Each structure stands twice: as C-alpha cells, then as structure tokens.
Amino acid sequence: MPTDSSRMPAAEALRVDAQHNRTRIVEAARELFADAGLDVTMTDIARRSGVGVATLYRRFPTKESLVAEAFAGQIEECASVVEDGLADPDPWRAFRTVLERVCAMQAVDKGFTGAFVSTFPDAVGFDRLRARAEEGFGELTRRAKEAGALRADFTFHDITLLLMANSGIVADTPETAVAASRRLVSLMLQAFRATDAAPLPPAPPLGLHHLVCPPTP
C-alpha cells in the first residue's frame, strides 16, 4: 500500500496534497487568530502554513471563508454550551455556567469574539449556530429572571459589557487567562444577582457588534 503522495496515482496524490494544504492553512489560521485576533493578513497565514498565497486563495477565496472554517468548531462548542444550559433545570446555575464557559473560551482566543459577531453569507451553518446560541442565551436570561434569581433590570447590553471587560484580559498562559476570566465573571455574577440589588444607571445601547466595531464619530 502507498504510504505517501509520491507513491500514489497522480490524481489521488493531488487530492491528498490539496487536503494537506487545506488542513495546514486552517491550523495556521486558528493559531494566528487565537494569538492576534482577526486582523492578521492572508499573507501571514500563508507564511505560517508554508503554502503560497495563490494556494491559500485557491482553497479559501476570501478571508471570511477562512475565518468561518477556522472557527466552525468553536461556534459549534458555544452553541453546545448554551444547549447544555437550556437542559439544566436550575435557571441561575444554567445562566451562570454558560457565562463562565463562554467567557473562558473568549479569554484564551483573541479571534473568538470577532468571529462570533461577524456575518458569513456563504457559511449558512455557521450563522445558524450563532443565531441558535444567541436565542438560547436569551431564553436562559428570561428563565433566570422569572425564577427571581437575576435582577429585573438586567439587559442583554450587560452581557456586551461583560464580554468587553473579559476580552481585555492579558495573561502569560491560557491557564492564567482562564483563572482571571473566572474571577471576573464571578465578581460580575454577584452584581447580576437579584438579591439586595441596588438600582443601576440606565443601560447603554450596546450590541455585540460593539465588541469589535467601535462606532465612528
């Protein structure tokens, strides 16, 4: 049996090499996006993956298509985290656990937030999972309020504020980043509890897009 592409028929060898290139590109993109966010260039990704820029664009004609592919696993995990929360009969525990887990994902991956709030017209599955995650978290919020555990004046804008703060965590290791995120989320959850909650100032009109796209003057 052949063990490498040099011993395979030409057509099969081309398919294997193409798949290897695609895998290397996606892995390189994931590493760079996690370390530096989505601002890294396609040239940077080609260099890290060891393929030419032309090869990269043959596999991924647009940066958006590469981002969607690179973060497909993360968005699926995020949706799964929310689904797990929806299955939890304890509304406050579900709300708390989902926030903790999503913020931990964000803390170790600088590209996660940008990918989550981006729109990918050619990646229907990605957008569907993201919408499901957002709708699910809205339901978790409603349940926690109805149970009397989450303060009545809590809004989705407060989630944006938390994610903004969490995205600013800087740490030497992923473990430290996760520990810092847990500490931050724990402090914020105490503020979110309905018990003895003092009135808050009005919530600013912040949407998830404000996490990566500050409004221009």
C-alpha positions in Angstrom: 0.0 0.0 0.0 1.3 3.5 -0.7 2.3 5.5 2.3 2.8 9.0 0.9 1.6 11.1 -2.0 4.8 10.4 -4.1 3.8 6.7 -4.4 0.1 7.4 -5.3 -1.5 7.8 -8.7 -1.2 11.4 -9.9 -4.9 12.3 -9.4 -5.1 10.8 -5.9 -1.8 12.4 -4.9 -3.1 15.8 -6.0 -6.2 15.3 -3.8 -4.1 14.3 -0.8 -1.8 17.2 -1.3 -4.7 19.6 -1.6 -6.3 18.2 1.6 -2.9 18.5 3.4 -2.6 22.1 2.3 -6.1 22.9 3.4 -5.5 21.4 6.8 -2.2 23.3 7.3 -3.9 26.5 6.3 -6.8 26.1 8.7 -4.4 25.1 11.6 -2.2 28.1 10.9 -5.2 30.4 10.7 -6.5 29.1 14.0 -3.2 29.7 15.8 -2.7 33.2 14.4 -6.3 34.2 15.0 -6.1 33.0 18.6 -2.9 34.8 19.3 -3.5 38.1 17.5 -7.2 38.3 16.6 -8.7 38.5 13.1 -6.5 41.4 11.9 -3.8 39.0 10.7 -3.4 39.0 7.0 -3.8 36.2 4.5 -0.1 36.6 3.7 0.7 35.9 7.4 -1.4 32.8 7.3 0.2 31.6 4.1 3.6 32.1 5.6 2.7 30.3 8.8 1.1 27.4 6.9 4.1 27.0 4.5 2.0 27.4 1.3 2.0 30.1 -1.3 -0.6 32.9 -1.2 -2.0 31.7 -4.5 -2.6 28.2 -3.0 -4.3 29.8 0.0 -6.7 31.7 -2.1 -7.5 28.7 -4.2 -8.6 26.9 -1.1 -10.2 30.0 0.5 -11.2 32.7 -2.0 -12.0 35.2 0.8 -10.7 35.8 4.3 -14.3 35.5 5.6 -14.5 31.9 4.2 -11.3 31.0 6.1 -12.5 32.6 9.3 -15.7 30.6 9.1 -13.8 27.4 8.6 -11.3 28.1 11.3 -13.9 28.9 13.9 -16.5 26.3 13.0 -15.5 24.1 15.9 -15.7 27.0 18.4 -19.1 28.2 17.3 -20.4 24.7 17.5 -19.0 24.3 21.0 -20.5 27.6 22.0 -23.9 26.5 20.8 -23.5 23.2 22.6 -22.7 25.1 25.8 -25.9 27.0 25.5 -27.9 23.8 24.8 -26.4 22.3 27.9 -27.6 25.3 29.9 -31.1 25.0 28.5 -31.2 21.4 29.7 -30.3 22.4 33.2 -33.5 22.7 35.4 -31.8 25.3 37.7 -32.2 28.7 35.9 -29.5 30.5 37.9 -27.0 27.7 37.6 -27.6 27.4 33.9 -27.2 31.2 33.4 -24.0 31.2 35.5 -22.4 28.2 33.9 -23.0 29.3 30.3 -21.4 32.7 31.1 -18.4 31.1 32.8 -17.8 28.7 29.9 -18.3 31.2 27.1 -16.1 33.8 28.8 -13.4 31.1 29.3 -13.4 30.4 25.6 -13.1 34.1 24.8 -10.3 34.6 27.3 -7.9 32.2 25.5 -8.8 33.1 21.9 -8.4 36.7 20.7 -10.3 35.9 17.5 -13.3 34.2 19.1 -15.3 37.4 19.7 -14.7 38.8 16.2 -15.7 35.5 14.6 -18.8 35.2 16.7 -20.2 38.6 15.8 -19.3 38.5 12.2 -21.7 37.6 9.4 -20.7 35.0 6.8 -23.3 34.9 4.0 -21.6 31.8 2.4 -21.4 29.9 5.7 -25.1 29.2 6.5 -24.3 26.6 9.1 -22.1 29.0 11.0 -24.7 31.7 11.1 -27.4 29.3 12.1 -25.4 28.0 15.1 -24.6 31.5 16.2 -28.3 32.5 16.0 -29.2 29.5 18.0 -26.6 30.4 20.6 -27.9 34.0 20.9 -31.6 32.8 21.1 -30.7 30.2 23.7 -28.9 32.7 25.9 -31.9 35.0 25.6 -34.1 32.1 26.9 -31.6 31.4 29.8 -31.8 35.1 30.7 -35.6 35.0 30.7 -35.8 31.9 32.9 -33.3 33.3 35.4 -35.4 36.5 35.7 -38.7 34.6 36.1 -37.1 32.5 38.8 -36.2 35.7 40.7 -32.5 34.9 40.6 -31.4 37.5 38.0 -32.1 41.2 38.7 -35.1 42.6 36.9 -33.2 45.4 35.3 -30.6 43.1 33.7 -30.4 43.5 29.9 -28.5 41.9 27.0 -26.4 45.1 26.9 -24.9 43.9 30.2 -23.6 40.8 28.5 -21.8 43.0 26.0 -20.2 45.0 28.9 -19.0 41.7 30.5 -17.6 40.4 27.2 -15.8 43.8 26.6 -14.2 43.5 30.1 -13.3 39.8 29.6 -11.7 40.5 26.2 -9.2 42.8 27.9 -7.7 40.0 30.0 -3.9 39.7 29.3 -2.1 36.7 30.7 1.2 34.8 30.2 -0.6 31.4 29.8 -4.0 30.1 28.8 -4.4 28.7 32.3 -3.9 32.1 33.9 -6.2 33.7 31.4 -9.0 31.3 32.3 -8.4 31.8 36.0 -8.7 35.6 35.5 -11.8 35.1 33.5 -13.4 33.0 36.2 -12.6 35.6 38.8 -14.1 38.4 36.7 -17.2 36.5 35.8 -17.7 35.6 39.5 -17.5 39.2 40.5 -20.0 40.2 37.8 -22.4 37.4 38.6 -22.6 38.7 42.2 -23.7 42.1 40.7 -26.2 40.3 38.4 -28.0 38.5 41.3 -31.4 39.8 42.2 -30.9 39.6 46.0 -30.5 43.0 47.6 -29.8 44.6 44.2 -29.5 48.3 44.2 -30.8 50.2 41.2 -28.4 50.5 38.2 -27.8 53.5 35.9 -29.6 53.1 32.5 -28.0 50.5 30.3 -26.1 52.0 27.4 -27.3 50.8 23.9 -24.5 48.3 23.3 -24.9 45.4 20.9 -22.5 42.6 20.3 -21.1 44.4 17.3 -19.6 47.0 19.6 -17.2 44.4 20.8 -15.2 44.7 17.6 -16.6 47.6 15.7 -16.5 50.9 17.8 -18.9 53.4 16.3 -17.2 56.2 14.3 -17.9 59.9 15.3 
